[in-house]
């Protein structure tokens, strides 16, 4: 096996955490309506405990995932998130009431949150600058692949076991979770972590050699110099030092705008949104598969372009696609235009997200922090992402519920709001976003003034 193949293989295994992330995040969309009917809870209860509880677990995992990632290493944390996914899948499937269900969804959410910290960090640290973008973007590709498989699984399991269909939808996730947990045992530790946190230069040199470094000793010296220039970041508070102000702001805004596009709202509530447009339940689930398919195709295109076109250009293209598609979806709801028109622009929205924010966010956050702060910086960016995702998912049933929702007859307002936020994102990208294509992690640190 060549060094390049070795890098790809280990990156693919780590990126499988993204597959579980995507599957776990979206599988709830198929169980949403059956659970609502089964337990007959209020919109507030359903929004908080049923739909957004996993996201609050994700917030917790993202907030604190950087700490074990720095202390115990990338590999050990990658292993334990697989265990969390498996426990969550089985516990949710066998839940007897909404409180038990919410607890196990919360456990899975913790796995998702930690995954969004450790997997991009690990992949970025074992990659070379020429292929780092596409390898870290492979994590996002696996997220959307997991989303597509979740939509397909939900569709084919409708009618499988009557009232218990939703249990099967949630439980099947245990199979890939267990497979991933076994496979991650074979990946090497991050050499940058071994150097920065353990001073284990012998192991790091061997891994760097296996990863294709022609001059591992020189690379170790470069990493040590960059660590010295950036100072220490052993505590959470040090992340917010003046020295790291620029990457903190960049991480905040890319994560903030990612969720203020409405992506998680549309993915979580896709069947319900499509039913509002006039589709039957089975048709809405089938069209959710189309959403997952377009997501996968354009994420693959983004993965192909990210190291060729660059991160900034993809964000500009995505922002323009967001603005057009969200405006047209709002228009469709306002004038009650048929489901085909609305579905077309929902698919354009998904394509814009996949090629833009979806392809770039995890790559960019993993690149902009120095070695000693990378996991904690990734934790910060992921936390911002998931806090806003949880808030949006919590609030949407309150606005959309057909009987009691604040905007039960005016969903167009929501999409108009998201379109406005994406206009602001375009301005931010054009004026503040730095390009990181083809630059080593240590050189990015210099360019951002972290020294």
C-alpha positions as CSV (number, residue, x, y, z in Angstrom):
1,X,0.0,0.0,0.0
2,X,1.4,3.4,-1.0
3,X,1.5,6.3,1.5
4,X,-1.2,8.1,-0.3
5,X,-3.5,5.1,-0.2
6,X,-2.7,4.8,3.5
7,X,-3.8,8.4,4.1
8,X,-7.0,7.8,2.2
9,X,-7.8,4.6,4.0
10,X,-7.4,6.1,7.4
11,X,-9.3,9.2,6.4
12,X,-12.2,7.1,5.1
13,X,-12.4,5.2,8.4
14,X,-12.4,8.4,10.4
15,X,-14.9,9.9,8.0
16,X,-17.3,7.0,8.7
17,X,-18.1,8.9,11.9
18,X,-19.7,11.4,9.6
19,X,-21.9,8.7,8.1
20,X,-23.2,7.8,11.5
21,X,-23.5,11.6,12.2
22,X,-25.7,12.0,9.1
23,X,-27.8,8.9,9.7
24,X,-28.4,9.6,13.3
25,X,-29.3,13.3,12.7
26,X,-31.9,12.7,10.0
27,X,-33.4,9.3,10.8
28,X,-35.7,11.1,13.3
29,X,-37.5,12.7,10.3
30,X,-39.2,9.4,9.5
31,X,-40.2,8.8,13.1
32,X,-41.4,12.4,13.7
33,X,-45.1,12.0,12.8
34,X,-45.6,8.4,14.1
35,X,-44.1,9.4,17.5
36,X,-46.2,12.6,17.6
37,X,-49.3,10.5,17.1
38,X,-48.2,7.7,19.5
39,X,-47.4,9.9,22.5
40,X,-49.7,12.9,21.6
41,X,-47.4,15.5,23.2
42,X,-47.7,19.3,23.0
43,X,-45.7,21.2,20.3
44,X,-43.2,22.4,22.9
45,X,-42.7,19.0,24.4
46,X,-42.4,17.4,20.9
47,X,-39.9,20.1,19.8
48,X,-37.7,19.9,22.9
49,X,-37.8,16.3,24.0
50,X,-38.5,14.4,20.8
51,X,-37.0,16.4,18.0
52,X,-34.2,18.5,19.5
53,X,-33.0,16.4,22.4
54,X,-30.4,14.8,20.3
55,X,-29.2,18.2,19.3
56,X,-28.8,19.3,22.9
57,X,-26.7,16.2,23.3
58,X,-24.8,17.3,20.3
59,X,-24.2,20.7,21.9
60,X,-22.8,19.1,25.0
61,X,-20.6,16.8,22.9
62,X,-19.3,19.7,20.8
63,X,-18.7,21.9,23.8
64,X,-16.7,19.4,25.7
65,X,-15.5,17.1,23.0
66,X,-12.2,19.0,22.5
67,X,-11.1,18.2,26.1
68,X,-10.9,14.3,25.8
69,X,-9.7,14.8,22.2
70,X,-6.7,16.7,23.5
71,X,-6.1,14.7,26.7
72,X,-6.6,11.1,25.4
73,X,-5.9,11.5,21.7
74,X,-7.9,11.4,18.5
75,X,-8.0,7.7,18.1
76,X,-9.5,6.8,21.5
77,X,-12.2,9.4,21.1
78,X,-13.1,8.2,17.6
79,X,-13.6,4.7,19.1
80,X,-15.9,5.8,21.9
81,X,-18.2,7.8,19.7
82,X,-18.9,4.6,17.8
83,X,-20.0,3.0,21.1
84,X,-22.3,5.9,21.9
85,X,-24.0,5.6,18.5
86,X,-24.7,1.9,19.0
87,X,-26.1,2.4,22.5
88,X,-28.3,5.3,21.3
89,X,-29.7,3.4,18.3
90,X,-30.7,0.3,20.4
91,X,-32.0,2.4,23.3
92,X,-34.1,4.6,21.1
93,X,-35.6,1.6,19.3
94,X,-36.7,-0.1,22.5
95,X,-37.9,3.1,24.3
96,X,-41.2,2.6,26.2
97,X,-42.0,6.3,26.7
98,X,-40.9,9.7,25.4
99,X,-38.6,10.3,28.4
100,X,-36.6,7.1,27.8
101,X,-36.6,7.8,24.1
102,X,-35.3,11.3,24.7
103,X,-32.5,10.1,27.0
104,X,-31.1,7.7,24.3
105,X,-31.5,10.3,21.6
106,X,-29.4,12.6,23.8
107,X,-26.7,9.9,24.1
108,X,-26.5,9.7,20.3
109,X,-26.4,13.5,20.1
110,X,-23.3,13.5,22.3
111,X,-21.7,11.1,19.8
112,X,-22.6,13.5,16.9
113,X,-21.2,16.5,18.8
114,X,-17.9,14.8,19.7
115,X,-17.7,13.4,16.1
116,X,-17.9,16.9,14.6
117,X,-14.8,17.8,16.8
118,X,-12.5,14.8,16.5
119,X,-13.0,13.5,13.0
120,X,-12.2,16.7,11.0
121,X,-9.4,17.4,13.4
122,X,-7.9,13.9,12.9
123,X,-8.2,13.9,9.1
124,X,-6.7,17.4,8.8
125,X,-3.7,16.4,10.9
126,X,-2.8,13.2,8.9
127,X,-3.3,14.9,5.5
128,X,-1.0,16.8,3.2
129,X,-1.8,20.3,2.2
130,X,-2.5,19.4,-1.5
131,X,-5.3,16.9,-0.6
132,X,-6.4,18.1,2.9
133,X,-9.5,19.9,1.6
134,X,-11.0,16.9,-0.2
135,X,-10.1,14.5,2.6
136,X,-11.7,16.6,5.4
137,X,-14.6,17.2,3.0
138,X,-14.9,13.4,2.8
139,X,-16.3,13.7,6.4
140,X,-19.1,15.9,5.0
141,X,-19.6,13.6,2.1
142,X,-20.2,10.7,4.6
143,X,-22.6,12.9,6.5
144,X,-24.8,13.4,3.5
145,X,-24.3,9.8,2.5
146,X,-25.6,8.8,5.9
147,X,-28.5,11.3,5.4
148,X,-29.4,9.6,2.1
149,X,-29.3,6.1,3.6
150,X,-31.4,7.3,6.5
151,X,-34.0,8.6,4.1
152,X,-33.9,5.4,2.0
153,X,-34.1,3.3,5.2
154,X,-37.1,5.2,6.5
155,X,-38.9,4.9,3.1
156,X,-38.4,1.2,2.8
157,X,-39.3,0.5,6.4
158,X,-42.7,2.2,6.1
159,X,-45.2,-0.7,6.5
160,X,-42.5,-3.2,7.6
161,X,-43.9,-3.6,11.1
162,X,-47.0,-1.4,11.3
163,X,-47.0,0.8,14.4
164,X,-43.4,-0.2,15.2
165,X,-41.9,1.0,11.9
166,X,-40.2,3.9,13.6
167,X,-38.4,1.6,16.0
168,X,-36.8,-0.3,13.1
169,X,-35.9,3.1,11.5
170,X,-33.9,4.1,14.6
171,X,-32.5,0.7,15.5
172,X,-30.8,-0.3,12.3
173,X,-28.1,2.4,13.0
174,X,-26.5,0.0,15.4
175,X,-25.2,-2.1,12.5
176,X,-22.9,0.5,10.9
177,X,-22.1,1.8,14.4
178,X,-20.6,-1.5,15.5
179,X,-18.7,-2.0,12.2
180,X,-17.2,1.5,12.5
181,X,-16.1,0.9,16.1
182,X,-14.2,-2.2,15.1
183,X,-12.6,-0.6,12.0
184,X,-11.3,2.5,13.9
185,X,-9.1,0.2,16.1
186,X,-6.8,-0.1,13.1
187,X,-6.1,3.6,12.4
188,X,-2.9,5.3,13.7
189,X,-2.9,8.2,16.2
190,X,-2.4,11.7,14.9
191,X,1.3,12.5,14.7
192,X,0.7,16.1,15.5
193,X,-1.1,15.1,18.7
194,X,1.8,12.8,19.6
195,X,4.3,15.7,19.1
196,X,2.2,18.5,20.6
197,X,0.7,16.7,23.6
198,X,2.9,13.6,24.3
199,X,6.3,14.6,23.1
200,X,6.4,11.1,21.5
201,X,8.7,11.9,18.6
202,X,9.6,8.3,17.9
203,X,6.0,7.2,17.3
204,X,5.2,10.4,15.5
205,X,8.2,10.0,13.1
206,X,7.1,6.4,12.2
207,X,3.6,7.5,11.5
208,X,4.7,10.5,9.5
209,X,6.9,8.2,7.4
210,X,4.0,5.8,6.9
211,X,1.9,8.8,5.8
212,X,4.5,9.6,3.1
213,X,6.7,12.3,4.7
214,X,10.2,12.3,3.0
215,X,11.7,14.4,5.8
216,X,9.9,13.4,9.0
217,X,12.6,15.0,11.3
218,X,12.2,18.3,9.4
219,X,8.5,18.1,9.6
220,X,8.6,17.5,13.4
221,X,10.8,20.6,13.8
222,X,8.3,22.7,11.8
223,X,5.5,21.5,14.0
224,X,7.5,22.2,17.2
225,X,8.3,25.7,16.0
226,X,4.7,26.4,15.1
227,X,3.6,25.2,18.6
228,X,6.2,27.4,20.2
229,X,5.0,30.4,18.2
230,X,1.3,29.8,19.0
231,X,1.9,29.3,22.7
232,X,0.0,26.9,24.9
233,X,-3.8,26.3,24.9
234,X,-4.2,23.7,27.6
235,X,-7.4,25.2,28.9
236,X,-10.8,26.1,27.4
237,X,-10.3,29.7,28.5
238,X,-7.1,30.1,26.5
239,X,-9.1,29.6,23.3
240,X,-10.5,33.0,23.8
241,X,-7.2,34.8,24.1
242,X,-6.5,37.8,22.0
243,X,-4.0,35.8,19.9
244,X,-6.8,33.5,18.7
245,X,-9.4,36.3,18.2
246,X,-9.3,36.0,14.4
247,X,-9.8,32.2,14.1
248,X,-12.5,32.4,16.8
249,X,-14.5,35.0,14.9
250,X,-14.1,33.1,11.6
251,X,-15.2,29.8,13.2
252,X,-18.2,31.5,14.8
253,X,-19.5,33.1,11.7
254,X,-19.1,30.1,9.4
255,X,-21.0,28.0,11.9
256,X,-23.6,30.7,12.6
257,X,-24.4,31.2,9.0
258,X,-24.4,27.4,8.3
259,X,-27.4,27.0,10.6
260,X,-29.1,30.3,9.7
261,X,-29.5,28.9,6.2
262,X,-32.2,26.6,7.5
263,X,-30.4,23.4,6.5
264,X,-31.2,21.4,9.6
265,X,-34.8,22.7,9.6
266,X,-35.3,21.5,6.1
267,X,-33.6,18.1,6.6
268,X,-35.4,17.4,9.9
269,X,-38.8,18.5,8.8
270,X,-38.6,17.6,5.0
271,X,-41.6,15.2,5.1
272,X,-43.8,17.6,7.0
273,X,-42.8,20.6,4.8
274,X,-43.7,18.5,1.7
275,X,-47.0,17.4,3.2
276,X,-47.8,21.1,3.7
277,X,-47.2,21.5,0.0
278,X,-49.8,18.9,-0.8
279,X,-48.0,15.6,-0.9
280,X,-49.2,12.4,0.8
281,X,-47.1,10.9,3.6
282,X,-45.5,8.2,1.4
283,X,-44.8,10.7,-1.4
284,X,-43.2,13.1,1.0
285,X,-40.9,10.4,2.3
286,X,-40.0,9.4,-1.3
287,X,-39.2,13.0,-2.1
288,X,-37.1,13.2,1.0
289,X,-34.9,10.6,-0.8
290,X,-34.6,13.0,-3.7
291,X,-33.3,15.6,-1.3
292,X,-30.8,13.1,0.1
293,X,-29.7,12.2,-3.5
294,X,-29.1,15.8,-4.6
295,X,-27.2,16.4,-1.4
296,X,-24.9,13.5,-2.1
297,X,-24.3,14.4,-5.7
298,X,-23.4,18.0,-5.1
299,X,-21.4,17.2,-2.0
300,X,-19.3,15.0,-4.2
301,X,-18.9,17.9,-6.6
302,X,-17.9,20.2,-3.8
303,X,-15.4,17.5,-2.6
304,X,-13.9,17.5,-6.2
305,X,-13.7,21.3,-6.4
306,X,-12.6,22.3,-2.9
307,X,-8.8,21.8,-3.5
308,X,-9.1,23.1,-7.1
309,X,-11.4,26.1,-7.0
310,X,-10.8,26.9,-3.3
311,X,-13.0,27.3,-0.2
312,X,-14.0,31.0,-0.8
313,X,-15.4,30.5,-4.3
314,X,-17.5,27.5,-3.2
315,X,-19.0,29.7,-0.4
316,X,-19.8,32.5,-2.9
317,X,-21.5,30.0,-5.3
318,X,-23.4,28.4,-2.4
319,X,-24.6,31.8,-1.0
320,X,-26.1,32.8,-4.3
321,X,-27.8,29.5,-4.6
322,X,-29.2,29.9,-1.1
323,X,-30.6,33.3,-1.8
324,X,-32.4,32.3,-5.0
325,X,-33.8,29.0,-3.7
326,X,-35.0,30.2,-0.3
327,X,-36.6,33.3,-1.9
328,X,-38.5,31.0,-4.3
329,X,-39.6,28.6,-1.6
330,X,-41.0,31.5,0.3
331,X,-42.7,32.7,-2.8
332,X,-44.2,29.3,-3.4
333,X,-45.7,29.1,0.1
334,X,-47.0,32.7,-0.1
335,X,-48.8,32.2,-3.4
336,X,-49.7,28.6,-2.7
337,X,-47.9,27.3,-5.8
338,X,-48.0,23.5,-6.4
339,X,-45.5,21.0,-4.8
340,X,-43.5,20.5,-8.0
341,X,-42.4,24.2,-8.0
342,X,-41.6,24.1,-4.3
343,X,-39.7,20.8,-4.6
344,X,-37.6,22.1,-7.4
345,X,-36.3,25.0,-5.4
346,X,-35.9,22.9,-2.3
347,X,-33.5,20.7,-4.4
348,X,-31.7,23.8,-5.5
349,X,-31.3,24.9,-1.9
350,X,-29.8,21.5,-1.0
351,X,-27.4,21.6,-4.0
352,X,-26.3,25.2,-2.9
353,X,-25.7,24.0,0.6
354,X,-23.8,20.8,-0.5
355,X,-21.4,22.6,-2.8
356,X,-20.9,25.5,-0.5
357,X,-21.2,25.6,3.3
358,X,-21.6,21.8,3.5
359,X,-18.4,21.1,1.7
360,X,-16.4,23.9,3.4
361,X,-17.4,24.3,7.1
362,X,-15.6,21.3,8.7
363,X,-12.6,21.8,6.4
364,X,-12.2,25.5,7.3
365,X,-12.6,25.2,11.0
366,X,-10.1,22.3,11.1
367,X,-7.5,24.5,9.3
368,X,-7.6,27.8,11.1
369,X,-6.5,26.9,14.6
370,X,-2.9,26.1,15.6
371,X,-1.9,22.5,16.6
372,X,-2.2,22.9,20.3
373,X,-5.6,24.6,20.0
374,X,-7.1,22.7,17.1
375,X,-9.3,20.3,18.9
376,X,-10.6,23.0,21.3
377,X,-11.0,25.4,18.4
378,X,-12.9,22.7,16.4
379,X,-15.0,22.2,19.6
380,X,-15.9,25.9,19.7
381,X,-16.9,26.1,16.0
382,X,-18.9,22.8,16.3
383,X,-20.6,24.1,19.5
384,X,-21.8,27.3,17.7
385,X,-23.1,25.2,14.9
386,X,-25.0,22.8,17.1
387,X,-26.4,25.4,19.5
388,X,-28.1,27.2,16.6
389,X,-29.2,23.9,15.1
390,X,-30.8,22.9,18.4
391,X,-32.5,26.3,18.8
392,X,-33.9,26.2,15.3
393,X,-35.1,22.6,15.7
394,X,-36.7,23.3,19.1
395,X,-38.6,26.4,17.9
396,X,-39.8,25.1,14.5
397,X,-42.7,22.9,15.8
398,X,-43.9,25.9,17.8
399,X,-44.1,27.9,14.6
400,X,-45.2,25.2,12.2
401,X,-47.7,23.0,14.1
402,X,-50.8,22.7,12.0
403,X,-53.2,23.4,14.8
404,X,-51.4,25.6,17.3
405,X,-48.4,26.9,15.5
406,X,-47.6,30.7,15.4
407,X,-47.1,30.6,11.7
408,X,-49.4,27.6,10.9
409,X,-50.7,29.4,7.8
410,X,-47.6,31.5,6.9
411,X,-44.5,29.3,6.6
412,X,-43.2,31.6,3.9
413,X,-42.0,34.0,6.6
414,X,-39.5,31.4,7.8
415,X,-37.9,30.9,4.4
416,X,-37.8,34.7,3.8
417,X,-35.9,35.1,7.0
418,X,-33.4,32.4,6.0
419,X,-32.9,34.1,2.6
420,X,-32.1,37.4,4.4
421,X,-29.5,35.7,6.5
422,X,-27.9,34.2,3.5
423,X,-27.6,37.7,1.9
424,X,-25.6,38.6,5.0
425,X,-23.5,35.5,4.6
426,X,-22.6,36.5,1.1
427,X,-21.4,39.9,2.3
428,X,-19.3,38.3,5.0
429,X,-17.7,35.8,2.6
430,X,-16.8,38.6,0.1
431,X,-15.3,40.9,2.8
432,X,-13.8,38.7,5.6
433,X,-13.2,35.2,4.5
434,X,-9.5,34.2,3.9
435,X,-8.6,31.5,1.3
436,X,-6.7,28.4,2.8
437,X,-6.4,26.2,-0.3
438,X,-3.1,24.5,-0.8
439,X,-1.5,26.0,2.4
440,X,0.1,23.9,5.2
441,X,-1.6,24.1,8.6
442,X,1.5,25.8,10.0
443,X,1.6,28.4,7.2
444,X,-2.1,29.2,7.7
445,X,-1.2,29.9,11.4
446,X,1.3,32.4,10.2
447,X,-1.1,34.1,7.7
448,X,-3.7,34.6,10.4
449,X,-1.1,36.3,12.6
450,X,-1.1,33.5,15.3
451,X,2.5,33.9,16.5
